Amino acid sequence: MPLPPPRAILFDLDGTLADTAPDLAAAVNGLRVKRGLAPTPYDLLRPAASAGARGLIGVAFGIKPGDDEFEQLRMEFLDDYAAAIAVESRLFDGIPELLAALTQRGLLWGIVTNKAARFTEALIPRIGLDASRCVVSGDTTPYPKPHPAPLLEAARRLSLPPHDCWYVGDDLRDIRAGDAAGMTTIAAEWGIAAIPGR
């Protein structure tokens, strides 16, 4: 059956619109180097980049939230990442053309990410996404994805009912959030997390 036509397309940021894995991996490897450890191979870190600090610290140090050193490492990681947030981060091939085509067709587009606003606001203008009609960050609402609240907030900001929006993401939590919000969901197979089986 044909999909209902959208009036807006909402996108996840990390791993969907932009390849931010190199800068995220560099930040966590910086923590290892400062501790006299060898860098973790990039090929191991890249799949974890979509999960942010939790995923990267888990791979690089083998610890998880609640472990003794986790919170200290997380805070240091976030500060280091903020200081070098757009060194190698780039839009994926074809994304600028896609966004231009949406605008040309009169479709609104926006960003819904679990990245905290302090990072989102610093990154978006530096990688060419400042034409977004709305940006909802991980701390904009009380709940991050996979809760539907951030997507519902984006629809509200665009003055559209959720069923008039499509959501595109590369992680299972994106699909779950979009489904829960009543939006048509699209899996970004080019993304970092590359949802299997969709």
Residue pairs with C-beta under 8 A, 6 or more apart in sequence:
3 166
3 184
4 163
4 184
6 107
6 164
6 165
6 166
6 184
7 107
7 108
7 160
7 164
7 165
8 107
8 108
8 109
8 110
8 133
8 155
8 158
8 160
8 164
8 165
8 166
9 102
9 107
9 108
9 109
9 110
9 165
9 166
9 167
9 168
10 109
10 110
10 111
10 112
10 151
10 154
10 155
10 165
10 166
10 167
10 168
10 183
11 17
11 109
11 110
11 111
11 112
11 167
11 168
11 169
12 111
12 112
12 113
12 167
12 168
12 169
12 170
12 171
12 174
12 188
12 191
13 20
13 111
13 113
13 115
13 120
13 123
13 124
13 129
14 20
14 21
14 24
14 49
14 50
14 52
14 113
14 115
14 192
15 21
15 49
15 50
15 169
15 170
15 171
15 188
15 191
15 192
15 193
16 92
16 168
16 169
16 170
16 174
16 188
16 191
17 91
17 92
17 95
17 111
17 129
18 89
18 90
18 91
18 92
18 95
18 123
18 127
18 129
19 89
19 90
19 91
19 92
19 192
20 49
20 89
20 123
21 45
21 46
21 49
21 192
22 42
22 87
22 88
22 89
23 81
23 84
23 85
23 86
23 87
23 88
23 89
24 45
24 49
24 52
24 56
24 81
25 40
25 42
25 45
25 46
25 49
25 56
26 84
26 87
26 88
27 56
27 77
27 80
27 81
27 84
28 40
28 45
28 53
28 56
28 57
28 59
28 60
28 77
29 39
29 40
29 45
29 60
30 80
31 57
31 60
31 61
31 73
31 76
31 77
31 80
32 38
32 39
32 40
32 60
32 61
33 39
40 59
40 60
44 59
45 56
45 59
45 60
46 192
47 192
47 193
48 55
48 56
48 58
48 59
49 55
49 56
49 192
50 170
50 171
50 191
50 192
50 193
51 58
51 171
52 114
52 115
53 74
53 77
53 78
54 64
54 65
54 74
56 77
57 63
57 70
57 73
57 74
57 77
58 64
61 69
61 73
63 69
63 70
63 73
64 70
65 71
78 119
81 119
82 118
82 119
82 122
85 119
85 122
85 123
85 126
86 122
86 123
86 126
86 127
89 123
89 126
89 127
90 127
91 127
91 128
91 129
92 190
92 191
96 128
99 109
99 129
99 131
102 108
102 109
103 109
103 131
108 133
108 158
108 160
109 132
109 133
110 132
110 133
110 134
110 135
110 136
110 154
110 157
110 158
111 120
111 124
111 129
111 132
111 134
111 135
111 136
112 136
112 145
112 150
112 151
112 154
112 167
112 177
113 120
113 135
113 136
113 137
113 138
114 137
114 138
114 144
114 145
114 150
114 173
115 123
115 137
115 138
116 137
116 138
116 139
117 137
117 138
117 139
117 140
119 137
120 135
120 137
120 138
121 135
121 137
124 130
124 132
124 135
133 157
133 158
134 154
134 157
134 158
136 150
136 151
136 153
136 154
136 157
137 150
138 144
138 145
138 150
140 150
140 153
141 147
141 149
141 150
141 153
142 149
143 149
143 150
144 150
145 151
145 169
145 173
145 174
145 176
145 177
146 172
146 173
146 174
146 176
146 177
146 180
147 177
147 180
148 177
148 178
148 180
148 181
148 182
150 177
151 162
151 165
151 167
151 177
151 178
151 180
151 181
151 183
152 162
152 181
154 165
155 161
155 162
155 164
155 165
155 181
155 183
158 165
162 181
162 182
162 183
163 182
163 183
163 184
165 181
165 183
165 184
166 178
166 183
166 184
166 185
166 186
167 174
167 177
167 178
167 181
167 183
167 184
167 185
167 186
168 174
168 185
168 186
168 187
168 188
169 175
169 177
169 178
169 185
169 186
169 187
169 188
169 191
170 187
170 188
170 189
170 190
170 191
170 192
170 193
170 194
170 195
171 191
171 193
171 195
172 193
172 195
174 185
174 187
175 185
175 187
175 195
175 198
178 184
178 185
179 185
187 195
187 198
188 195
189 195
189 198
